[in-house]
Amino acid sequence: MASRFERFGQVELVHDARAITGESPTWCEREQRLYWIDIEEPALHRFDPSTGDDQRWVMPCQIGAFALCRSGDILAALRLGLARISLFNRAFAALDAPPYNPLTHRFNEGKCDARGRFWVGAKFDPLPSATAERHASALGPLTGAAPIHVLDYGEALRPAHASAVIANGMAWSLDNRVMYFADTPTRRVTAFDFDIESGALSSPRVFAQFQGSDGKPDGAAIDREGFYWCALYGGGRVVRIAPNGEIEREIRLPVSQPTMCAFGDADYRSLYVTSAAQGVSKQSEPHAGGIFRCRPGIEGRPPHLFADDSRS
């Protein structure tokens, strides 16, 4: 039976969302749904690939990242701070203030490790107001790297021993001994030795370095073979990188600004890719901001959940 979705080679458009900045695709195993966000809308969405239905919850300010919680709630990284949200009874609880001036910065990517800690980066993204401009001017150049932060439930957000101008591409090796993340403006993915018990990072080294024509490394995922899948923003493709840093394959997309990839569906053999329409004309890229899916023949893993319950 033919797919009801529009196909572009091995890739299909499953939701023509026209998201300004679609991000953070996260498969919910319990619900068999794909959660994702549009940072600028700002809203959290839940997409049902079996029906094409997409439900949304509008956020009070920009949402840069989120994590599914073990309890069933959502941990949201909002411009104004971290919050725990129960979507279906509309409960909202602030967890921690942001480690930056929210007039000039916001949270960017965030993900959980296997112990249920939430790691999150930030980026310079000033609000379009005279107040924000004054603060930005007073602070001087804001192009330097800022620390990545980590949250254990019940504790305060704390800086990690790693920094980036715009942190993206967070992922962990199968044995939890390596953490990866990308610094998008430098086009570099760094690997760290990772201590799963303490969350300590050490021995940073370059895992992948992209050039100008390649695009910029954005969100990422790890498959069951330990390969790192990375969306290349501006490059119109997703690449699969071996543990030794060599590109093993690439998947071309019909949009230039893919933002993140994640494995999903019941067998975790579908790769979902979000994208952004910001700065792209509908004439040149009619499906920019859409959500795409392919079946690369490789199994992924369920996402780690935020440990907001008693389990270790």
C-alpha positions in Angstrom: 0.0 0.0 0.0 1.4 3.4 -0.9 2.3 5.8 1.9 0.0 8.7 2.5 3.1 10.8 3.1 5.0 12.7 0.4 8.3 11.0 -0.4 11.7 12.3 -1.4 13.7 9.3 -2.3 14.3 7.3 0.9 12.9 10.2 3.0 9.2 10.9 3.6 7.6 14.1 4.9 5.4 12.9 7.8 4.3 16.4 9.1 4.4 19.6 7.0 4.6 21.6 10.2 6.3 24.8 8.8 7.9 25.2 12.2 10.0 28.3 12.6 12.6 26.3 14.5 11.4 22.7 14.9 13.6 20.9 17.4 14.1 18.1 19.9 12.2 15.1 18.4 11.8 12.6 21.2 10.0 9.3 20.9 7.7 8.4 23.8 7.6 4.7 24.1 4.6 4.6 26.4 2.4 6.6 24.1 4.0 5.7 20.8 4.1 9.4 19.9 6.8 11.8 18.8 7.2 14.9 21.0 8.9 17.9 19.5 9.1 21.7 19.9 8.9 24.8 17.9 11.3 27.1 19.8 9.9 30.4 18.5 6.2 29.5 18.4 6.7 28.7 21.3 5.1 25.4 21.8 5.5 21.7 22.7 3.9 19.3 20.2 2.9 15.6 20.3 2.7 14.0 16.8 1.0 10.7 16.1 2.6 9.1 13.0 -0.2 6.5 12.8 -2.8 9.2 12.1 -0.9 12.4 11.3 -2.5 14.2 14.2 -0.4 16.8 15.9 -1.4 18.2 19.3 0.3 21.3 20.8 0.7 23.0 24.1 1.7 26.7 23.9 4.5 27.7 26.3 4.7 31.0 28.2 8.1 31.9 26.5 10.6 30.3 24.2 11.3 26.6 24.9 14.8 25.7 24.0 14.7 22.0 25.0 12.8 19.5 27.0 12.9 15.9 28.4 10.3 13.3 29.1 10.2 12.4 32.8 9.9 9.0 34.4 6.8 10.2 36.1 5.1 11.1 32.8 5.6 14.8 33.2 7.8 17.1 31.0 10.9 18.9 32.0 11.0 22.1 30.0 14.0 24.4 29.5 12.2 27.8 29.0 13.9 31.1 28.5 12.8 32.1 32.0 14.1 28.9 33.7 13.5 25.1 34.1 10.0 24.0 34.8 8.2 20.7 35.4 4.9 20.5 33.5 2.1 18.1 33.7 0.5 18.6 30.3 -2.9 17.0 30.9 -3.8 18.6 34.2 -2.0 21.9 33.3 0.2 21.8 36.4 3.3 23.9 36.2 6.2 24.0 38.8 9.3 26.1 38.5 12.5 24.1 39.2 15.4 26.5 38.8 16.2 29.9 37.4 18.4 30.2 34.3 22.1 30.6 34.7 22.1 33.6 32.4 20.3 36.9 31.8 17.1 35.9 30.1 17.0 39.3 28.2 20.0 38.2 26.3 20.2 34.4 26.4 18.0 31.4 26.3 18.4 27.6 26.8 19.2 25.7 23.7 19.6 21.9 23.5 19.1 19.6 26.4 19.1 15.8 26.9 19.3 13.3 29.7 22.0 10.8 30.4 21.4 7.2 31.4 21.3 8.1 35.1 18.5 10.6 34.4 20.5 13.8 34.7 19.4 16.7 32.4 22.2 18.4 30.5 21.5 21.7 28.8 23.3 24.4 26.9 22.5 28.1 26.2 22.9 30.5 23.4 23.0 34.3 22.9 19.6 35.2 21.6 18.7 38.7 22.8 15.0 39.7 23.0 14.2 42.4 20.4 13.8 45.3 22.8 15.6 48.4 23.8 16.1 46.9 27.3 17.8 43.8 25.9 20.0 45.8 23.6 21.2 47.9 26.5 22.0 44.8 28.5 23.8 43.3 25.6 25.8 46.5 25.1 26.8 46.7 28.7 28.0 43.1 28.8 30.2 43.6 25.8 31.0 40.8 23.2 28.9 37.7 23.8 30.4 35.4 21.3 32.5 33.4 23.9 31.7 29.9 25.1 29.5 29.4 28.1 29.3 26.4 30.4 27.0 23.5 29.8 24.8 22.9 32.9 23.4 19.8 34.4 20.4 19.1 36.7 19.9 16.3 39.1 16.3 16.2 40.4 16.0 17.9 43.7 19.3 19.8 43.3 20.3 23.1 41.8 21.4 23.5 38.2 25.3 23.3 38.2 27.9 24.0 35.6 29.8 21.1 34.0 33.4 21.2 33.0 32.6 21.8 29.3 31.5 24.9 27.4 30.3 25.9 23.9 29.1 29.0 22.1 25.9 27.1 21.0 25.8 23.6 22.5 24.1 20.9 20.4 24.5 17.3 19.4 24.4 15.8 23.0 24.7 12.0 23.0 26.3 9.2 24.9 28.1 6.0 23.8 26.5 2.7 24.4 28.7 1.9 27.4 28.2 5.4 28.8 31.9 6.1 28.9 31.9 8.8 26.2 29.7 12.0 26.0 29.5 13.8 22.7 28.4 17.4 22.0 28.7 19.8 19.2 29.6 23.5 19.3 27.6 24.6 16.3 29.4 27.8 15.3 32.8 26.1 15.4 31.4 23.2 13.3 33.0 20.8 15.8 31.8 17.8 17.7 33.8 17.0 20.8 34.0 13.7 22.7 34.7 13.6 26.4 35.5 10.7 28.7 32.3 10.4 30.9 31.9 9.0 34.4 28.3 7.8 34.6 28.3 7.7 38.4 29.5 11.3 39.0 28.7 12.9 35.7 32.3 14.1 35.4 33.8 15.0 32.0 37.5 14.7 31.1 39.9 14.3 28.2 38.1 16.4 25.5 39.1 15.6 21.9 37.8 16.5 18.5 35.5 13.8 17.3 34.4 15.4 14.0 35.2 18.7 12.3 33.1 20.0 9.5 33.9 22.6 6.9 31.9 25.5 5.6 30.2 23.7 2.8 29.2 20.8 5.0 26.7 22.7 7.2 26.9 23.1 11.0 26.5 20.2 13.4 23.2 20.4 15.2 21.1 17.7 17.1 22.2 14.1 17.2 21.4 10.5 18.2 23.2 7.3 18.8 22.2 4.0 17.2 22.5 0.4 18.6 25.8 0.0 16.9 27.3 3.0 18.6 27.3 5.3 15.6 26.6 9.0 16.0 23.9 10.5 13.7 24.2 14.3 13.3 21.9 16.8 11.5 23.9 19.3 9.5 22.1 22.6 9.7 22.6 24.5 6.4 23.9 21.3 4.8 20.6 19.6 4.1 21.6 16.2 5.3 22.1 13.8 8.2 25.4 12.0 8.5 26.2 8.7 10.4 29.6 8.9 12.0 31.6 5.8 13.2 33.1 5.7 16.6 36.5 6.5 15.0 35.1 9.8 13.6 34.7 8.7 10.0 31.5 9.5 8.1 29.9 6.1 7.2 26.9 7.4 5.2 24.7 10.5 4.6 21.0 11.0 4.1 20.0 13.9 1.9 16.9 15.9 2.8 14.6 18.2 0.8 15.3 21.0 3.2 18.5 22.9 4.0 18.1 23.3 7.7 17.6 20.0 9.5 17.9 20.5 13.3 17.9 17.2 15.1 17.3 13.5 14.5 15.9 10.8 16.8 15.0 7.1 16.5 11.4 6.1 17.0 8.4 3.9 16.1 7.8 0.6 18.0 11.0 -1.0 16.6 13.2 2.1 16.8 14.2 1.6 13.2 12.7 4.9 12.0 14.8 8.0 12.0 12.8 11.2 12.5 14.3 14.6 11.6 13.0 18.0 12.5 13.8 21.2 10.5 13.6 24.9 10.6 11.9 27.4 8.2 13.4 30.5 9.7 15.1 32.6 7.0 13.9 30.3 4.2 11.3 31.2 1.6 8.4 28.9 1.0 9.0 29.2 -2.7 12.6 27.8 -2.5 11.8 25.2 0.2 8.1 24.5 0.5 8.5 21.9 3.2 11.1 23.7 5.4 10.1 23.4 9.1 8.6 19.9 8.4 9.3 16.6 10.1 10.8 13.9 8.0 11.3 10.2 8.5 13.4 7.4 6.9 14.1 3.7 7.6 17.9 3.4 7.4 18.0 -0.2 8.3 19.6 0.4 11.7 18.0 0.3 15.1 18.2 3.2 17.5 17.6 3.4 21.3 14.8 4.8 23.5 15.6 8.2 24.9 16.8 8.5 28.5 14.2 9.9 30.8 14.6 12.6 33.5 14.9 10.9 36.9 12.1 12.7 38.8 11.2 9.6 40.8 12.9 7.4 43.4 14.7 5.1 40.9 18.5 5.6 40.5 
